Amino acid sequence: MQELEQEALAAIREARDLEALKTLKARYLGKKGLLTQEMKALARLPLEERKAKGQALNALKEAIERALEEREKALVEEELRRALERERQDVSLPGVEVFTGGLHPITLMERELVEIFRSLGYQAVEGPEVESEFFNFDALNIPEHHPARDMWDTFWLEGEEHSLPGPLGEEVRGRLLLRTHTSPMQVRYMVAHTPPFRIVVPGRVFRFEQTDATHEAVFHQLEGLVVGEGITMAHLKGAIYELAQALYGPESRVRFQPVYFPFVEPGAQFAIWWPEGRKWLELGGAGMVHPKVFQAVDEYRKALGLPPAYQGVTGFAFGLGIERLAMLRYNIPDIRYFFGGRLKFLEQFRGIL
C-alpha cells in the first residue's frame, strides 16, 4: 500500500501534460486500475482485515484524487502562461491605423438643422425626388403658363403620361419631373394629415442651370411647414430667430424683406446676421401659406373621399439651402467640392459627428 501510494504520487507530480495525467488516472482509478483491483480483492479477506485495509484504500484513493486535481490545475495554469507568452503583444509599438469612414459635410449640416427644429417640436419627414407636375407646381399655385414657372428650370421625364403613388397610395397620373424644391411635400403631407402640425422636410432637389462656384444643378433644401389655428408671421419670425440663435449664438438676429413666391402670401426673403463674418446671410424664402394652396389640398382630399381639413386655419412655410450653411460652417469655397468625390476633401470630415 505504501509503495503504491509513493509510486502514484511521484508519477502524478512528474506528469508533463494533461494527456499523461489522464493516463495515470486510468492506471490507478480506472475500471481496471490498480487501486480498483485492490478494492475488489477486499471481498476475499477476513472481516477485521477487510475493514482495516478498506479504510487504508479509501484514504489512498482520496490522496490520489487530490494529487490529480492539484496537478491538473497546475498544468492548466502553466499552459495558459505559455499561451500568453506566445501571444504577447508589445503595446509600446505604434498601432496600425484602421480606416474609418465619415459623414458627408452636407449630411452633417442637414442633421444639425433637423435637430434644431426637432428641439422646437418639429417632425422630420421625407418625400419622393421624382415628383408629379401637380404636386410640384399646380397645387402650389403655379399652374401651367403661370409666369412663376420661369423661376424654375426643370428636368422633365420623357413622355406625357406617367404614374406614381400619391400621399395615400393612390395612383397619380401626369407628367413627371425631378422636384425643383422640397415644397411638394407641403401638399403631400397636408393631404394625408390634419392640423395642427409642425414638420421639416430635408432633401435633394434638381434644377437645370449652369454650375459655378455657388450654383449646382443638384443641391439640398430644408423645408418647414407649420399649420394650425391662429398661426401668424410672428410665429414664423420666432422660428427663424430660434434657428439663428442655435446656429450663431445670442448675437445673431434676423431680417425679413418682402418678396414674391406664388405659394405664400405675404412672402419674404429672410437673412440671418452672422456675427463672426459681420454680415447678413441671405438664407431662403418664407411666408404665410397661400389660401389657394389650402384650397387645392382640400379639393384633392375631397376627390379621395376625405372631409375638408384646411378651412379656418393658417400656416407658415420656409425653405433654405443646406449647402450655403455647410460652406460657411466648414469654410468651403466652391459648392462643386461637395459632389466631386475627392477623398482628400471628404477625409477632412472623418470623426465629425
C-alpha positions as CSV (number, residue, x, y, z in Angstrom):
1,M,0.0,0.0,0.0
2,Q,2.8,2.4,1.0
3,E,4.8,1.6,-2.2
4,L,1.6,2.0,-4.3
5,E,1.0,5.5,-2.8
6,Q,4.6,6.6,-3.3
7,E,4.6,5.3,-6.9
8,A,1.3,7.0,-7.8
9,L,2.0,10.4,-6.2
10,A,5.5,10.5,-7.8
11,A,4.1,9.7,-11.2
12,I,1.4,12.4,-10.8
13,R,4.0,15.0,-9.8
14,E,6.1,14.2,-12.9
15,A,3.2,14.2,-15.4
16,R,4.2,16.7,-18.2
17,D,0.7,17.4,-19.7
18,L,-3.0,16.7,-19.3
19,E,-2.8,13.6,-21.6
20,A,-0.2,12.0,-19.3
21,L,-2.3,12.9,-16.3
22,K,-5.4,11.2,-17.9
23,T,-3.3,8.0,-18.5
24,L,-2.3,8.0,-14.8
25,K,-5.9,8.4,-13.6
26,A,-6.9,5.4,-15.7
27,R,-3.9,3.4,-14.4
28,Y,-4.8,3.9,-10.7
29,L,-8.5,4.8,-10.6
30,G,-10.0,3.4,-13.8
31,K,-12.2,0.3,-14.0
32,K,-9.2,-1.9,-14.4
33,G,-6.9,0.4,-12.4
34,L,-4.5,-0.9,-9.6
35,L,-6.5,0.7,-6.8
36,T,-9.8,-0.6,-8.2
37,Q,-8.4,-4.1,-8.3
38,E,-7.3,-3.8,-4.7
39,M,-10.8,-2.7,-3.8
40,K,-12.3,-5.8,-5.5
41,A,-9.9,-8.0,-3.6
42,L,-11.2,-6.9,-0.2
43,A,-14.1,-9.4,-0.5
44,R,-11.7,-12.3,-0.1
45,L,-10.2,-11.0,3.2
46,P,-11.4,-11.8,6.7
47,L,-13.8,-9.2,8.2
48,E,-11.4,-7.4,10.5
49,E,-8.6,-7.3,8.0
50,R,-11.1,-6.2,5.3
51,K,-12.2,-3.3,7.4
52,A,-8.7,-2.0,8.1
53,K,-7.5,-2.4,4.6
54,G,-10.7,-0.8,3.2
55,Q,-10.0,2.3,5.3
56,A,-6.5,2.5,4.0
57,L,-7.5,2.1,0.4
58,N,-10.1,4.9,0.8
59,A,-7.5,7.2,2.2
60,L,-5.2,6.3,-0.6
61,K,-7.9,6.9,-3.2
62,E,-8.6,10.4,-1.7
63,A,-4.9,11.2,-1.8
64,I,-4.5,10.2,-5.4
65,E,-7.7,12.1,-6.4
66,R,-6.4,15.2,-4.6
67,A,-3.0,14.9,-6.2
68,L,-4.6,14.5,-9.7
69,E,-6.7,17.6,-9.1
70,E,-3.8,19.8,-7.9
71,R,-1.6,18.6,-10.8
72,E,-4.3,19.3,-13.4
73,K,-4.8,22.8,-12.0
74,A,-1.0,23.4,-12.2
75,L,-0.8,22.1,-15.8
76,V,-3.7,24.3,-16.9
77,E,-2.2,27.4,-15.4
78,E,1.2,26.5,-17.0
79,E,-0.4,26.1,-20.4
80,L,-2.2,29.4,-20.0
81,R,1.0,31.1,-19.1
82,R,2.8,29.7,-22.1
83,A,-0.1,30.7,-24.4
84,L,0.0,34.3,-23.1
85,E,3.8,34.4,-23.6
86,R,3.4,33.2,-27.2
87,E,0.7,35.6,-28.0
88,R,2.0,38.6,-26.0
89,Q,1.9,41.9,-27.9
90,D,4.2,44.8,-27.4
91,V,1.8,47.6,-26.5
92,S,4.5,50.1,-26.8
93,L,4.7,49.6,-30.6
94,P,2.7,52.1,-32.7
95,G,-0.7,50.8,-33.7
96,V,-1.9,50.1,-37.2
97,E,-4.4,52.8,-38.3
98,V,-7.7,51.4,-39.4
99,F,-9.5,53.4,-42.0
100,T,-12.8,54.8,-40.7
101,G,-15.5,56.5,-42.8
102,G,-17.2,59.7,-42.0
103,L,-20.4,61.6,-42.8
104,H,-20.6,63.9,-45.8
105,P,-20.5,67.6,-44.8
106,I,-24.0,68.1,-46.3
107,T,-25.3,65.3,-44.1
108,L,-23.6,66.8,-41.1
109,M,-25.2,70.2,-41.8
110,E,-28.6,68.6,-42.5
111,R,-28.6,66.6,-39.3
112,E,-27.7,69.7,-37.3
113,L,-30.6,71.7,-38.8
114,V,-33.1,68.9,-38.3
115,E,-32.0,68.5,-34.6
116,I,-32.5,72.3,-34.1
117,F,-36.1,72.1,-35.3
118,R,-36.8,68.8,-33.5
119,S,-35.9,70.6,-30.3
120,L,-38.7,73.1,-31.2
121,G,-41.2,70.3,-31.6
122,Y,-41.0,69.7,-35.4
123,Q,-41.2,66.3,-37.0
124,A,-38.8,65.4,-39.9
125,V,-40.4,63.8,-42.9
126,E,-39.1,63.0,-46.4
127,G,-40.7,62.9,-49.9
128,P,-40.0,61.5,-53.4
129,E,-37.4,63.1,-55.6
130,V,-39.3,62.1,-58.7
131,E,-42.5,64.2,-58.5
132,S,-45.7,64.9,-60.4
133,E,-46.3,68.2,-62.1
134,F,-49.4,68.6,-59.9
135,F,-47.6,68.5,-56.5
136,N,-44.5,70.3,-57.7
137,F,-46.4,73.2,-59.5
138,D,-50.2,73.1,-59.8
139,A,-51.2,72.5,-56.1
140,L,-48.6,75.2,-55.1
141,N,-50.5,77.9,-57.0
142,I,-48.2,77.6,-60.0
143,P,-50.5,76.4,-62.8
144,E,-49.4,75.8,-66.4
145,H,-48.4,79.0,-68.2
146,H,-48.1,80.9,-64.9
147,P,-45.1,83.2,-65.2
148,A,-43.7,81.9,-61.9
149,R,-42.8,78.7,-63.6
150,D,-40.0,80.6,-65.3
151,M,-38.3,80.8,-61.8
152,W,-37.5,77.1,-62.0
153,D,-35.6,75.4,-64.8
154,T,-36.9,71.9,-64.6
155,F,-35.7,68.4,-65.5
156,W,-38.7,66.6,-67.1
157,L,-39.0,62.9,-67.6
158,E,-39.6,61.9,-71.2
159,G,-43.3,61.2,-72.1
160,E,-46.5,63.0,-71.3
161,E,-48.2,60.3,-69.2
162,H,-46.7,58.6,-66.2
163,S,-47.9,57.4,-62.8
164,L,-46.6,57.4,-59.3
165,P,-48.0,56.9,-55.7
166,G,-49.9,59.8,-54.1
167,P,-49.9,60.8,-50.5
168,L,-52.3,57.9,-49.5
169,G,-51.0,55.3,-52.0
170,E,-53.5,56.3,-54.8
171,E,-52.2,56.5,-58.3
172,V,-51.3,59.9,-59.6
173,R,-51.0,60.3,-63.4
174,G,-49.5,63.0,-65.5
175,R,-46.1,64.5,-66.4
176,L,-43.2,63.7,-64.0
177,L,-40.1,65.7,-63.2
178,L,-37.2,65.8,-60.8
179,R,-38.6,68.0,-58.0
180,T,-37.3,71.6,-58.2
181,H,-37.9,72.2,-54.5
182,T,-39.0,70.4,-51.3
183,S,-42.3,72.3,-51.3
184,P,-44.3,69.5,-52.9
185,M,-44.2,67.7,-49.5
186,Q,-46.3,70.5,-48.1
187,V,-49.2,69.3,-50.2
188,R,-48.5,65.6,-49.8
189,Y,-48.3,65.9,-46.0
190,M,-51.4,68.1,-45.7
191,V,-53.5,65.7,-47.8
192,A,-52.5,62.8,-45.5
193,H,-52.7,64.7,-42.2
194,T,-54.9,67.2,-40.4
195,P,-53.7,70.2,-38.5
196,P,-52.1,71.2,-36.1
197,F,-48.7,70.0,-37.0
198,R,-45.0,71.2,-37.4
199,I,-42.7,69.5,-39.9
200,V,-39.4,70.0,-41.6
201,V,-38.5,68.3,-44.9
202,P,-34.8,67.8,-45.8
203,G,-34.0,66.6,-49.2
204,R,-32.3,66.8,-52.6
205,V,-33.7,69.0,-55.4
206,F,-32.8,69.5,-59.0
207,R,-32.7,72.4,-61.4
208,F,-31.4,72.6,-64.9
209,E,-28.9,75.5,-64.6
210,Q,-25.3,76.4,-65.2
211,T,-22.9,75.4,-62.5
212,D,-20.3,77.6,-60.9
213,A,-18.7,78.1,-57.5
214,T,-22.1,79.0,-55.9
215,H,-24.6,77.2,-58.1
216,E,-25.2,73.5,-58.8
217,A,-27.9,71.5,-60.7
218,V,-28.3,69.3,-57.7
219,F,-28.5,70.7,-54.2
220,H,-30.2,70.3,-50.9
221,Q,-33.0,72.2,-49.1
222,L,-34.7,72.2,-45.8
223,E,-38.4,72.9,-46.0
224,G,-40.5,73.9,-42.9
225,L,-44.3,73.9,-42.6
226,V,-46.5,74.8,-39.6
227,V,-50.3,74.8,-39.8
228,G,-52.9,75.4,-37.1
229,E,-55.3,77.9,-35.8
230,G,-54.0,81.4,-35.2
231,I,-50.6,80.9,-36.9
232,T,-49.1,84.3,-37.9
233,M,-46.0,85.9,-39.3
234,A,-44.9,86.4,-35.7
235,H,-44.6,82.6,-35.3
236,L,-42.6,82.4,-38.5
237,K,-40.2,85.1,-37.3
238,G,-39.8,83.3,-34.0
239,A,-38.9,80.0,-35.7
240,I,-36.2,81.7,-37.9
241,Y,-35.0,83.6,-34.8
242,E,-34.5,80.3,-32.9
243,L,-32.7,78.9,-35.9
244,A,-30.3,81.9,-35.9
245,Q,-29.7,81.6,-32.2
246,A,-28.9,77.9,-32.5
247,L,-26.6,78.3,-35.4
248,Y,-24.7,81.5,-34.5
249,G,-25.4,82.3,-30.8
250,P,-27.0,85.1,-28.9
251,E,-25.5,87.9,-31.0
252,S,-27.3,86.7,-34.1
253,R,-30.5,88.3,-35.4
254,V,-32.9,88.0,-38.3
255,R,-34.1,90.2,-41.1
256,F,-37.2,89.9,-43.3
257,Q,-37.7,91.6,-46.7
258,P,-40.9,91.4,-48.8
259,V,-40.6,89.2,-51.9
260,Y,-42.9,87.3,-54.2
261,F,-43.4,83.5,-54.0
262,P,-46.6,82.0,-55.6
263,F,-47.3,79.6,-52.7
264,V,-47.2,82.1,-49.9
265,E,-48.9,85.5,-49.2
266,P,-47.3,87.6,-47.8
267,G,-43.9,86.3,-48.8
268,A,-40.5,87.3,-47.5
269,Q,-36.8,86.7,-48.0
270,F,-35.1,86.1,-44.7
271,A,-31.5,86.7,-43.7
272,I,-29.5,85.9,-40.5
273,W,-26.8,88.1,-39.1
274,W,-23.5,86.2,-38.9
275,P,-21.6,87.7,-36.0
276,E,-18.3,86.0,-36.9
277,G,-18.4,87.3,-40.5
278,R,-20.0,90.6,-39.6
279,K,-22.5,90.3,-42.4
280,W,-26.1,89.3,-43.3
281,L,-26.6,85.8,-44.8
282,E,-29.4,85.6,-47.3
283,L,-30.6,82.0,-46.5
284,G,-34.1,81.5,-48.0
285,G,-37.7,82.4,-48.6
286,A,-40.7,82.2,-46.3
287,G,-44.2,83.4,-45.8
288,M,-47.8,82.6,-44.9
289,V,-49.2,79.6,-46.8
290,H,-51.3,80.9,-49.7
291,P,-55.1,80.3,-49.3
292,K,-55.1,78.7,-52.8
293,V,-52.7,76.0,-51.5
294,F,-55.1,75.1,-48.7
295,Q,-57.9,75.1,-51.3
296,A,-56.0,72.8,-53.6
297,V,-55.3,70.4,-50.6
298,D,-59.0,70.3,-49.6
299,E,-60.1,69.7,-53.2
300,Y,-57.6,66.8,-53.5
301,R,-58.9,65.4,-50.2
302,K,-62.5,65.7,-51.5
303,A,-61.6,63.7,-54.6
304,L,-60.3,60.9,-52.3
305,G,-63.5,61.0,-50.2
306,L,-62.0,62.8,-47.3
307,P,-63.6,65.8,-45.5
308,P,-62.0,69.2,-45.8
309,A,-59.4,70.0,-43.1
310,Y,-57.9,73.3,-44.0
311,Q,-60.8,75.8,-43.6
312,G,-60.3,78.4,-40.9
313,V,-56.6,77.5,-40.4
314,T,-53.4,79.4,-41.2
315,G,-49.8,78.4,-41.6
316,F,-46.3,79.4,-42.5
317,A,-43.7,77.8,-44.6
318,F,-40.0,78.4,-45.2
319,G,-37.1,76.9,-47.2
320,L,-33.4,77.3,-47.1
321,G,-30.3,75.9,-48.9
322,I,-28.2,73.5,-46.9
323,E,-25.1,73.8,-49.0
324,R,-24.8,77.5,-48.2
325,L,-24.7,76.9,-44.5
326,A,-22.3,74.0,-44.9
327,M,-19.9,76.1,-47.0
328,L,-19.8,78.7,-44.2
329,R,-19.5,76.2,-41.4
330,Y,-16.6,74.3,-42.9
331,N,-15.0,77.2,-44.9
332,I,-15.6,75.5,-48.3
333,P,-15.1,78.0,-51.2
334,D,-16.8,76.1,-54.0
335,I,-20.1,74.3,-54.0
336,R,-18.8,71.8,-56.6
337,Y,-16.5,70.3,-54.0
338,F,-19.5,68.6,-52.4
339,F,-20.1,66.4,-55.4
340,G,-16.6,66.0,-56.8
341,G,-16.0,62.7,-54.9
342,R,-12.4,63.7,-54.0
343,L,-11.2,61.7,-51.0
344,K,-8.7,64.4,-49.9
345,F,-11.7,66.7,-49.4
346,L,-14.1,64.2,-47.8
347,E,-11.4,62.8,-45.4
348,Q,-11.3,66.1,-43.6
349,F,-14.7,65.3,-42.1
350,R,-13.9,61.9,-40.6
351,G,-14.7,61.8,-37.0
352,I,-17.1,64.8,-37.0
353,L,-20.5,63.8,-35.6
